[in-house]
Amino acid sequence: MDFDRLCAFDPGLGERLLLTIVDRLTRMLPDERLIAHVDRASVAIWFGPDVVEEAAQTELDVLRYALGDVVIDGDREILPEIRVRQARMPADGVNAQAMLSRTLASLTVQPGAVVAVASPVLDPATLASERYALEQDLRQAIARGELEMRYQPLIDAGEGRVSGAESLIRWFHPTLGQVSPSRFVPVMEAMGLAHEIGMWTLNAAAREARSWQAQGLDALRVAVNVSGHQLDRDDMAALVARTLARHSLGAAALEIELTESVAMSDGTRATQLFDVLRAAGVRIAIDDFGTGYSSFSTLRTLAFDKIKIDREFVTNVDTLRDSQAICQSIVALGRGLGIRVLAEGVERRAEYEWLLRHGCTHFQGYYFSPPLKGAEFVAFARDSAGLAKLLAIDPYAMRDRITERLTA
C-alpha cells in the first residue's frame, strides 16, 4: 500500500521497496506456488483447488506479518504497509480477469479517512513525503518509547477534592519535538493503529492508577478515551477486564470516555458494551456533549454515568448568553437524570464561578491545572490547601452578582 505514495516524492525508493518485498515473497513461498505481478504494487498468489481456504488464509497471514518487517534503505527505516485479500474463484461464471479486478479494487478501500497535512507553503510532493514519514515514525513510536501519558485533574468542587484524572496521550518525537494530538490522532485512526495505541494507553493509565492506590490515593479514578475503532471490537469488554486484572486494579477506578458521535455510531453495540462494563463497575462518560444532533437520543438509548459539557460552551460562559442557556440546560438535564455533569476546558476563574453558581460542581481545565506527569499529578492531588484557594469564591462578590441577577 506504500508504493504509489512513495513514488509521489521518491520513485526510486518506491521501486526499491517493491523489489525488496517481491524478493522476500518469492524466497518464502514454496516452489509450486504460482506468483504474478498483476498491478503496479500488487502481486497475486494462486493456491489452486487442492488448498483449503483456512490453510490459504493462514499462509497469507504469515506472509503479511513477515513482509511487514522493517526495510532498510540507506539511513531510512521503512515499515511497509501490507494489505491482503483472499478470493475464491466463483462458480457463477465470472471469469478470472473479472475476479482479479474485483479483488484488486477491494485492496484500495482504506480502513479510515486519510487526513492531509495542512500547509499553504509546501508542494504536494513534500507534503506526501512528510505525511509518509510521520506515519512511519508513529508506527514505531511505542517501541521507541516516544509516547507518554499526561493526567489532567478532575475536580469535585462539592467535596473540595481531586476525584481523578483524564489520561491524555502525548507524542515526543526525537526531531519534531512534541507532536500535537490534533495532528497525529487522525493519522493514527487512518492507519488502523487506534486499537494498538489505544490498548497501550489503557495499560499505561491502569498502571498509573494502581500506583496512586499504592501511594494511599485510593479514591481516585482514571478516565481513558476510547475510539470508534476500539468500540467496533467484539472483545473490547474482555480486553478491559484483562487489563484491570493484569494491573490488579478494581473496575471502580476506571472510567471510559468516548465522544457522543462515537457512542451513537453503532447504538446497539455501544449499549451492549456499556451494559457489560457498567455491570462490572466501570464508569462510562460521554465527552463533547451538546455538539452532536443526537444528544437527547443518546440519553434515552445509552446508560452512562457522566456528561462532559464541551469546552465550546464553557469558554467565556460568564459573558455569552447562548452558552449560558446551553450549560444551564445540560446541568438541569443531568440533575434530573441523576448523571454527573462536568465542565471541561475551564480556563478562567470567572467561568468556574459562573458554572458553580449555576449548579455545576465537577470541573476540568487549565484554570485548575494543565495535564501533568504522574508524579506531578500525585503532588497536585495531595495539595488540598492549593486546591482550596482555587475553589474559594469571594462571598461578597457572590452576593453582589446574585443581587444583580435579582434586580435584572
N, C-alpha and C positions, 0 to 999 in steps of 0.2 A: 504493500500500500504506500510505501515511501517513494517509489521510483519517479512518478511524474512530478511530484513536488520537489524532489531533489534536482531533477533535470531543469526545473524552472530557474534555478540560480547556479547550478553546477552540473551540467550534463555529464562531464567526465566522472564525477563522483557517483551519479546515479547509475551509470553504466558499470562502474567497478563494483558497486554494491550488488547489482543484479547478477553479475558474473560470479561473485563470491557465493551468493545464495544458491545459484544453479550448481556450482561445484560441490557445495555441501550436500545438496539434494541428491545428485547423481551418486555420490560416494555412499550415502546412507541407504539407497534403495537396492533391493536385490536385482540381479541381472535380468530376470524375466519380466520386470516391470517395464511397461511402455511409458515413456515420459516425452512430452512435446511442449515446445514453446508456442503457445497459442495466441498470445496477445503481448502488447508491449512489456507488461510486467507480470504476466500470468503464465503459469505452466500447468499442464493437465497430466494427471496420472491415471492410466487405465488399469483397473484391477481385474477386470474380466468376470465371467459368470461364476467362477469357482470360489470366489472370496465372498463370504457373508458380510452384510452391511456392518455388523458390530465389529468385526475384525478390521474392516477397512477404516472405520471411524477411529478405532484405537491407534492404527498406524498413522493416520493423519494427525491425530492429537500429539503423538510423539514427534512427528516431523515439525509441526508448528512450534512446539516447545524448543526443539533443538535449533531450528532455523532462526529463532528469535534471539539467540545468543549474540553477544556483542561482536561487532565487526570493527577491526582496527584499520583505519585508513590514514597513514601518516601519524599526526598527533591528534587525530579526531577519533572519538569513540562513538559508534552508532549502534543503537538498539533497534533493529529492524521491526517494523510492524507487519506481522504476517497474518493474513486472513485466509481461512479455509472454508470451503463448501464441499459437501458430498452430494452427488446427484446419481439417482438410479435411472437407467435407460427405461423410459416409459413404454407401456405396451399399447398405447393409443395411436400408434402410427407416426408420432413425432420423430423426425429424422435426427441424426446425430448432430448436424450443424445447428439445428434449432435448439436442441437440448444444451449444447455447449454455449450458445449465445445467451440463453436464459441464465445459466449458471454464472457466466461472467458478469451479467448485469446485476445479479444478486450481490456480487462482491463489491460493487461500487456503492451500495447503500451504507451510509455512515451510521454508526451507533448513536451519534449525537450531533447537534448543530456545531459547525465549525465557526468559531468566532475569530474574526480578523483582528490582527494587532493594529490598532488605530494610530496612524501617523500621517500628517499632512505633508511631510517632507520627503520621506523615504520612497524610493521607487519600488514597484511590485516585486522585483527580484530580491531586493534587500529585505523587504517585509517577509517574503516567503522564507528566506534564509533565517531571519530572526525567529520567526514562528517555529520553524523546524528545530532550531537549536534549543528554544525554550521547552518544546515538547520532550526532546531527548534528555535535557537536564532534569525535567520534572520526573521522568520515568526512573531516574537514578537517585532522586533526592532522598528517598528513605534510606537506601543502602549507604549513602554518603553521610547520613546524619545531619542533613541540612534543614529538616523540618523540626520545628519546636512548637511547644504549646504555650499559650498565654491564658491567664484566667482573670476575667473581669468580674469584680464582686457584684453579687446580687444583694440588694439592701432591703431589709424588712424594717421600715420606719415604725410600724406599730409596736414591734418588740424591741426596737432600738439596737439591732444587731445585723451582722452579715449572715445571710441564710445559705449562701453557697456562691457558686461562680459559674459563668458560662465559659466553656473551653473554646478557645479560638486558635486555629492553626496559623502558623507563620512560616514563611519560607525564606531562609537566609542563604542567598546564592553567593558562591565564593567570589564572583566578579561583579555581578549586578547589584549586590547588596540585598536589602530586604525587598522582595517582590510582592507587590500589593495583591491581596486575595482577589480583588476585582479583576486582576489580570490573569492569575494562574488558575483560579477555580473554574472559569469557563473552559479553559484548556483541559483541565483535569476531567471535567464532565464529558467533553467531546472525545477524549482519548479512551474513555472507558476505564479510567483509573479511580473513579469515585468510590467503588467498593473497597479497593485495596487501601487507598489513603484513608477512607472513612473508618475502616477497621483499625488502622494504625492509630487514628485519632481516638477512637473509643477505648482502645487498650491504654493509651497514654493517659487519658482522663481518668480511667478507673484506677490505674496505678497511683496517680496523684491523689485521688480522693481517699484511697486506702492509707496513704502516708499522712493525710490530715488526721484521720482517725487515730493513727499511731501516735500522733502528737497531741492527742487529747481533744481535738476539734470534731467531736462525734456528730454534731447536729448539722453539719454542712452537707449540701447536695451539689453535685456537679452536673451541669447541663451540657449535652453533646448534640451537635447539629447532625441531622440525617438527611441525605439527599434522596431525590426521587429514584435514582438507580439502586440505592440500597433498599428502599421500600419495595422495589419490584421483586426482590428475592424472597422465595418461599421459606427460606431458612433463617430469616432475619431475627425472629424471636429466639430461636435456638442459639444463634451466634451471640446475642446479647446475654443470654443465660450462661453460656460457656465463658464469656468474658468476665462476668461477675464472679463466677466460681473460680476462675484462674487467679483472680486478684483477691479472693476472699472478701468480696465487697457485697454488702447487703443491697437488695434491689431498691430500698428506700433512699439510698444515697445517689441514685441515678435519675436524671431527668432527660428525656429525649425531646429535642426540639426539631420541628420541621415547619416550613412555611405553609401558609394556608393553601397556596396553589398546588404544592406537592401533595398535601393531605387530600385534596379534592380530585387529584388526577385519576385516582382509582379508589373511589369511596368504599367499595366492598372490601378490597384488600386492606385498606387502611383501617377499616372498622375491625376486621378480624385481628390484625396485628395489634391494634390498640387494646382490644379486649384481653388478649393473651398477656401483653406487657403489664397492663394495669392490674390484672389478677395476680401477677407475680409481685407487685409492689412498686414497679417502675412508674414514675410520673411522666405525663405527656403534656407538652406545651406547644401552642400554636404561635409561631413567630409572624411578624409583619401583619398582625390582624388589622383589618379595615382597608387594606389595599386591594383586596380581591372583590369581585362582584358577588361571590357566593358566601359571604361571611355568615349570614343568618342560616343559610342552608347547612353550613359546616356545623354550627351549634346544634342543629336538630339531628344530624346524622352521625356525628363523631363524638365519642366521650373522651374528654381531656380535662386536664387539671389547672391549666394556666393560659391566659391570654396575654400576649405581649403587644402593647399598643405601638404601632410603627413610629419610628423617630420622625417621620414626615409630619405627624400630627403633634408630636411633643415639642419640636423646635419652635420656639417663640410662642408657645401656647398661652403665655401670660398676656400677649397682646393681640393674638389673632382670634377673632370671634368664631370663624368657621372651625378652626382646630379645637377651640374650647367646646363647641357643641358636640363635636365628634368624640372627644375624650370623655366628656360627661356622660354621653350615651353609652360608651363602652364600659365605663366604670359601673354605671347603673345596671347594665346588662349582666356583667359579671357578678354583681352583688345578688341579683335576682336568681341567677342560676347556681350560686354557690361556687363560683370559679374565681380563683385569684386573678387579679389584673396587675400587670407590671408595665410600667412606662420605661421604654428603652431609649437611649440617646439623650438622656438628661445631661445637659452641658452647663446650665446656668442655674444659680440659686433661685432666681425668680420663677423658672419653670418648675423646679421642685416644689417651691412653696405653693404655687397655684394648684398643682396637681394634688398635693397633700390636703389643701383646704377643700378640695372637691372630691375627696374620698379615696384617692389612690394612695396606697401605703407601701407598694413594692416598686423599687427603682433600680435602674442600671444606667451608667453613663459616666462621662468624664468629669462631671461635677463631683462625683464621689471618688472615682478612680479610673485610670486607664487600665487596659489589660496588663496583668503583672506576671512575672515569673513565679514559679511555685513558692519559693521561699519568701518572696516579697508579698505574695497573697496571704501567706500564713501570718506575717507580721501585721498586715492591714487588718486581718480578721481578729487579731488579738488586741488591736489598739482601740479599745472601747471609748476611751476619752476623746481620741481624734474623731471617731465617727459621731460621737455625741455633739461635737461642735458643728459638724456638717448638717446634722439633723435638727439642731436647735433653731427655733423660729422666735423672733422678737415678738413678745406678746402685745406690745404697744402698736407695732406695725400691723400685726394681725387684726387688732381691734379697729384701727383706722380703716383698713381695707374692707372689713365687714360692714362698718358704718357707711362707707362709700357705696357698697353694693345695695344696702338697705335704702339709702337715700335715692339712688338711681331707680 
